[in-house]
Each structure stands twice: as C-alpha cells, then as structure tokens.
C-alpha cells in the first residue's frame, strides 16, 4: 500500500511542480494571459500561485505535511477554475467547450486533493514512505 500511495503522490504532484516552474520562470507571459482573463494584479498573482503550486506539490511529493500540501493545491485550483476558466462567460461555442473542460479538470483535481487531504490526515503516521506525519488529525 505504501508504495502505491508513493507512486500516486509522484504522479499527482508532478503536474503541479512543472506548472510552478512555468509560473516562476515565465511570469511575464503568464501574467499577460491572466490579465486577459481579468485577473487583478496579474504579476503578483502568477508569482503567488507559482509559490502555492511549488509548496503544495513538493509537500505532497516528499510527504512533508502532505495534508497541508494538498490543501494548498485546493487553494490554487478552485480560484483558478473560477477566474481563469469561466466558461459561462464565453460566447464562442468552441472556446466555451475548451474552458468548460479546463474548469472541470481543475475542479476534479481539487476534489482529488481534498481526498488526499482526508486520507493523509486520517491515516496519519501509519502511511509510511513520508518524511513527516500529517499536520492535521481527523482520525
């Protein structure tokens, strides 16, 4: 079980860590896109979201308070879905469909991160293959 959870943590966190690198190295381009989507203070928002992605992704990957890391990812994913993928605002059917797919993807990942939070916080130190136990205890 421990190895399966570790493989899952690796696969899950890879997306967020790679995205964090993009946020932190291509800030200007990403801020331009964020501005076009109506995000206020786009540069700080992109940098802040990059930090959230990196902290959450590394936390889950390394098993350092992985429950907290999962919550950080939820804090990134839900506002991103609403602000960046507001499909209900699109008038072009193709653009609407693409934004709906991205919105649903972000919400599904947020759901998975919430499940990971619950799992880690419930199982606690019995999980194994982590550097620390959970920060929260909902056992």
Secondary structure as the mmCIF struct_conf table of DSSP 4:
data_model
#
loop_
_struct_conf.conf_type_id
_struct_conf.id
_struct_conf.beg_label_comp_id
_struct_conf.beg_label_asym_id
_struct_conf.beg_label_seq_id
_struct_conf.end_label_comp_id
_struct_conf.end_label_asym_id
_struct_conf.end_label_seq_id
HELX_RH_AL_P HELX_RH_AL_P1 UNK A 2 UNK A 25
BEND BEND1 UNK A 26 UNK A 26
HELX_RH_AL_P HELX_RH_AL_P2 UNK A 27 UNK A 36
TURN_TY1_P TURN_TY1_P1 UNK A 37 UNK A 38
BEND BEND2 UNK A 40 UNK A 41
HELX_RH_AL_P HELX_RH_AL_P3 UNK A 42 UNK A 62
TURN_TY1_P TURN_TY1_P2 UNK A 63 UNK A 63
BEND BEND3 UNK A 64 UNK A 65
HELX_RH_AL_P HELX_RH_AL_P4 UNK A 66 UNK A 84
HELX_RH_3T_P HELX_RH_3T_P1 UNK A 87 UNK A 89
BEND BEND4 UNK A 92 UNK A 92
HELX_RH_AL_P HELX_RH_AL_P5 UNK A 93 UNK A 123
HELX_RH_3T_P HELX_RH_3T_P2 UNK A 124 UNK A 127
BEND BEND5 UNK A 129 UNK A 129
BEND BEND6 UNK A 131 UNK A 132
BEND BEND7 UNK A 135 UNK A 135
#
